[in-house]
Amino acid sequence: MPTPEEIQQLRQLDRDHLLHPNVVLGEFEQAGGTIIVGGEGATVRDIDGREYIDAIGALWLANVGYGRPELAAAAAAQMRQLPFWSLFYGWSNVPAIRLAAEMARIAPEGFNHAFFTSGGSESNETSIKFARLFHVRRGHPSKQIVIGLQRAYHGVSYGAMTATGLERVREGYAPLVGAFEHIPGAYCYRCPFGKTYPECQVDCADELERAITRLGAGNVAAFIAEPIQGVGGVITPPPGYYEKVREICDRHDVLWIADEVICGFGRTGKLFGIENWTVRPDLISCAKGITSGYLPLGASLVSDKVYEALRGDGHQSLNHGFTYSGHPVAAAVALENIRILEREGLPARAAALGESMRAQLLALSNPHIGEVRGKGLLIGVELVRDRGTREAVELAPAVELACRARGVILRALGGNIISISPPLVITEAQAARVVAVLDEVVRQVCGASGRAGQAAQ
Ligand SMILES: Cc1ncc(COP(=O)(O)O)c(C=O)c1O
């Protein structure tokens, strides 16, 4: 344990030297942050010895939980054997080969090739580049536009950021990359078309066809979407949405990229999120849960159709690669992580426990919990003034802070949505505690704001 002086010094160094993503810099200089030093299962511990239930899996990724000795051993053994060798120019390494074969085994049928990266943004960059190259190699170089969804999050590198449909992520970084478009997604609780499922016949998916027609099918390369939007609000398309997307993409020779960076590796109750629907995409971007965050790794999984085009006539080079593509230590950890996910049946556990948590949240009859959505242990809770009007209560950040003070880490998405995405090993008792704390805090925070509002009127 560090001494109180060392803790003080660390806090100062953190404020003085470390640039943190997504903080108000001036506020951080004053207040600093919480320093996490350890974890076990679904709990983490801060530098002052306070314990928390990590109900967000750090950043939607600690799927097998903290403190897994097998993963530490896999990394150490591979570091001793060979810390690094690249995949460039035909060089190879054993863990990368085994992991690519493993991905072909566990991915949806017809996905037999994997391109490794170091994270989600790089995976999306890769999938987008491959989609464009697919059309070039097939003699349609004008098919360049990538259509994404409003509220989508695909990362912060230029291509991934431009594909992202959240304005706040892109603000200040113009000019963005060309040839990207955004359309409304399947946000049924607040339908952008003012319709109701199922009478709407999933009209939001037809918006993709309308966009392709407007832009000209000869100019559109790909459609990209998270099977369930994470950062945008755990927005969960209804049955039939991706089935329509598949038909539309096929009709217009447009590739479909599934961004499985959050959904993949068991979180939604299936190994891949898209397996909750009946159709399959052409490219799959993944990261996060592939190592449960123990090391940085991502992948773009390539369907046979796309592979055949990339291969071309057999004489063309694949000019794309990151230094760390197929890093042997990260690959060794991913192999062990997948073994754990399968051995312990964690996707099925996520399905059952997620179902139970959603049912518990709905059964609370908390007037400020408007909708509870998602699949498996990817859950979104929408905060409202009352269930009838669905008027949003923009107090999610206050709810997040109050839950943290009670030892439960949740995440506010924008103003009125709370996300829950714990390690898939969270116990039933811990899950029940998350529900109870959220209920209590929401009643307190949102109830108080309602009373304050009434008093002011
Ligand atoms: C759906 C999705 N795609 C891509 C990314 C970007 O991944 P990374 O931060 O590893 O670049 C994220 C990160 O949260 C994500 O949620």
The ligand as a Gaussian input file, in Angstrom:
#p B3LYP/6-31G(d) Opt

LIG

0 1
 C      -18.699000       0.771000     -30.669000
 C      -17.320000       1.298000     -30.542000
 N      -16.526000       1.343000     -31.617000
 C      -15.275000       1.802000     -31.562000
 C      -14.738000       2.263000     -30.383000
 C      -13.347000       2.815000     -30.344000
 O      -12.506000       1.921000     -29.719000
 P      -11.072000       2.411000     -29.160000
 O      -11.340000       3.396000     -28.074000
 O      -10.442000       1.121000     -28.685000
 O      -10.333000       2.991000     -30.307000
 C      -15.518000       2.234000     -29.215000
 C      -14.982000       2.690000     -27.920000
 O      -15.675000       2.815000     -26.936000
 C      -16.844000       1.760000     -29.304000
 O      -17.651000       1.773000     -28.237000

